[in-house]
Amino acid sequence: MRGRGLTLLETLVSLALLALLAGSLLVIYTAMMAGTRKADVNQDAVGALDTLRDAWEIRIRDDWPSGNPPDAPVSYSNLSFESSVYHVDDFGRIRNPLDPSKYLEMKRVRLRLEFTDKTPQNEEITRRYETVFHVVR
């Protein structure tokens, strides 16, 4: 029996396939790390938005107007929370869709959160998340 080793061509093809596999894994790993960083920023912003929404729901419920509707819209601008700036618009009580002459004991509120993020080119940009929610007395 005669032992047979790898030819030069087989060795080069094997090394090329190994290099292709290693390069692909490196590209995938780099993309995953960039996506993870982006997801962390978004998760922090969404967490801040949820916290602010809950806090403002409690505050609006505690400061419920004692007069008759309609309520004048109220705006709170350039407030800060952690490293973000946010704005709250209280649009007042909502008309009853079944009887437009009456109002519901419910307010419509808009919350906008602005935060800084970095682009892949490492430039800082401002992003904004916005949510509309309703507060029931």
C-alpha positions in Angstrom: 0.0 0.0 0.0 1.2 3.3 -0.9 0.3 6.4 1.3 -1.0 9.4 -0.6 -0.6 13.0 0.7 -2.3 16.1 -0.4 -1.3 17.7 -3.6 -0.4 21.4 -3.8 -3.7 22.2 -5.5 -5.7 20.4 -2.8 -3.8 22.3 -0.1 -4.4 25.7 -1.7 -8.1 24.9 -2.2 -8.4 23.9 1.5 -6.6 27.0 2.6 -8.8 29.2 0.4 -12.0 27.6 1.8 -10.7 28.1 5.4 -9.9 31.7 4.7 -13.3 32.3 3.2 -15.0 30.7 6.2 -12.9 32.8 8.7 -13.6 36.0 6.7 -17.3 35.3 6.7 -17.3 34.6 10.5 -15.4 37.9 11.1 -17.9 39.9 9.0 -20.9 38.3 10.8 -19.3 38.9 14.2 -18.6 42.6 13.4 -22.2 43.1 12.2 -23.6 41.4 15.3 -21.5 43.7 17.5 -22.7 46.8 15.7 -26.3 45.6 15.9 -25.9 44.9 19.6 -24.6 48.4 20.3 -27.5 49.9 18.3 -30.0 47.7 20.1 -28.7 48.8 23.5 -29.1 52.5 22.6 -32.7 51.8 21.4 -33.5 49.7 24.4 -32.3 52.5 26.8 -34.4 55.0 24.9 -37.5 52.8 24.9 -37.0 52.2 28.6 -36.8 55.9 29.3 -39.9 56.5 27.2 -41.8 53.9 29.2 -40.7 55.3 32.5 -41.6 58.9 31.5 -45.0 57.7 30.2 -45.8 56.0 33.5 -44.6 59.0 35.6 -46.7 61.5 33.5 -49.8 59.2 33.7 -49.6 59.4 37.5 -48.9 63.2 37.4 -51.8 63.9 35.1 -54.2 61.8 37.1 -53.1 63.6 40.3 -53.5 67.0 38.7 -56.9 66.3 37.1 -58.8 69.5 36.4 -61.7 70.3 38.6 -63.5 72.5 36.1 -65.8 71.6 33.3 -64.3 70.5 29.9 -63.0 71.4 27.4 -59.6 71.8 28.8 -57.0 74.1 27.4 -54.1 72.2 25.8 -50.9 72.3 27.9 -47.4 71.9 26.7 -44.3 71.1 28.7 -41.1 71.5 26.6 -37.4 70.9 26.9 -37.6 68.8 30.1 -34.7 66.4 30.8 -34.5 62.8 31.9 -31.2 61.1 32.2 -29.4 62.1 29.0 -32.6 62.7 27.0 -34.8 65.7 26.4 -38.5 65.2 26.3 -41.7 67.2 25.6 -45.3 66.5 26.8 -48.5 67.8 25.2 -51.7 67.4 27.2 -54.6 67.8 24.8 -57.2 67.7 27.5 -60.3 65.6 27.9 -61.7 63.7 24.9 -65.3 64.2 23.5 -67.6 61.2 23.9 -67.9 59.7 20.4 -71.4 58.4 21.2 -72.6 61.8 22.6 -70.5 64.7 21.2 -72.1 67.2 23.7 -70.3 65.4 26.6 -66.7 64.6 27.4 -65.1 61.4 28.7 -63.1 61.3 31.9 -60.1 60.6 29.7 -57.2 62.7 28.4 -55.1 62.4 25.3 -51.4 63.0 25.9 -48.4 63.0 23.5 -44.8 62.3 24.8 -41.8 62.9 22.6 -38.3 61.8 23.6 -35.2 63.0 21.9 -31.8 61.3 22.4 -28.4 61.3 20.7 -27.1 58.4 18.8 -24.0 57.8 16.6 -24.1 56.8 13.0 -21.7 54.2 11.6 -19.4 57.1 10.7 -19.3 58.1 14.4 -21.3 61.3 13.8 -23.7 62.3 16.6 -27.3 62.7 15.5 -30.6 63.3 17.4 -33.3 60.7 17.2 -36.9 61.0 18.4 -39.4 58.5 19.8 -43.0 59.5 20.2 -46.0 57.9 21.8 -49.6 58.9 22.3 -51.4 57.6 25.3 -54.6 58.1 27.2 -55.1 58.8 30.9 -58.3 57.8 32.6 -59.3 59.4 35.8 
